[in-house]
Amino acid sequence: MKTPLLLTLLVFGASIAGCISDPESVSVSEEVETSCEGPDYPVYRVGCMMENFSLLGDDNNTYNRTSMDEDGRWIAYFSAVWCTHCEPTMQALDDSIPTGRMLVFNKDPRAEYNNITQWKTRSEENLNRTLVHPFINAPDLATSMNVTSIPFVSLIENGEVIAVRHGLWSNATEIGQWFITENPNSGVPAKLDGIED
């Protein structure tokens, strides 16, 4: 009589062992892979592959994710033609991101806001500088990246979104450190302490 009870307890104990084990002891091979499809994708698609694109810049050159990935990390900066309050972030990015490592994307799909050359010219006048990064009309790309607020800065490496910052961010030194750090964090710059998690 004791044997069936003991056997039942052993089977029951083995079946709930995973439920009461320390979550820190779960091996990497047991972790569930994050899905980047559907409504439950990670916030701002961090950890997901950026959609490939082929878009014409204000300089009449065509840009795509694959060519941008070739030289390492790069910035996908989303803003809008009308967003003059985004210009301090653009200026700080322009001061800290190497030439050829950032694309400036317009997220607004309305026809009256798709003159990218005019946008770049006005931004250069407002900032009193020449901006070296290409400006591109990309509302569909902004939608696929879940860009809901601007300014919106995505750090891309090997096609993967590795970090996102959104909201005013005018500290060029901090941006430069974030660009090169091994584990960049995501969120609203004004609410984050430091660069690394």
KARA-V385229 format. One record per helix or strand of 3 or more residues. SS is the DSSP state (A for helix, B for strand). FROM is the first residue (numbers start at 1). TO is the last residue. If there is no record, write none. Layout:
BEGIN
ss from to
SS FROM TO
SS FROM TO
END
This chain:
BEGIN
ss from to
A 2 20
A 23 25
A 28 30
A 43 45
B 54 57
B 62 64
A 65 69
B 74 79
A 84 96
B 102 106
A 111 113
A 116 127
B 134 137
A 139 144
B 152 157
B 160 166
A 172 180
A 189 191
END
